[in-house]
Amino acid sequence: MERFKLVRPDPTYEREVMAYRAEMLEASSSMDGMGTMRQMKSYADWLEKTRAMERKETLPPDLVTADLYLYVRESDGKVVGMIQFRHYLNAVLAEHGGHIGYSVRPSERRKGYATGMLAACLPKCRERGLNRVLITCKQANEGSRRTILANGGVLENAVYVESEHDTFERYWITL
């Protein structure tokens, strides 16, 4: 059985993260759970902004503190996913962003990695003192829905978000 670990990004993962980013851009994939990766100027810039999100003192305005993790396959060091855990919710996150955002690189999808990555992140949420987390997905995203349900998600409701022109399902997972 393959083994994976959640790790904080650091300079040693630059090549892997940049390959992940290129694959996501090539596939025109949503970059959920990847922080500011779409707009980044360099890996060092992205890493600096990711670190700034971790503390209130360095947090950009209108955002919430968050931890970002890489989901790394231990056998080859490949980054197969990214997940961001937001420590609390603001109005936008409470409506359709949730506590956790995640993505799996296109070449590694449909292998159950998102389910494992979310399961590995939930103890991090508990360590931060949360007793439940909100996770949302677009109504048409069957893969994400299955990932959330496999981790104990309970549907609260679905909301249409005008700014996104889409409907989001809102699930709670009790920790």
Protein Blocks (a to p, Z undefined) as FASTA:
>chain_A
ZZdddddddfklmmmmmmmmmmmmmnopafehkljmlmpmbfklmmmmmmmmmpmklgce
hiacddddddddfklopafbdcdddfbdcfklmmmnojbdcdddfklgonommmmmmmmm
mmmmmmnopabdcddddfklmmlmmmmmmnopacfbdcddfklopacddddddZZ
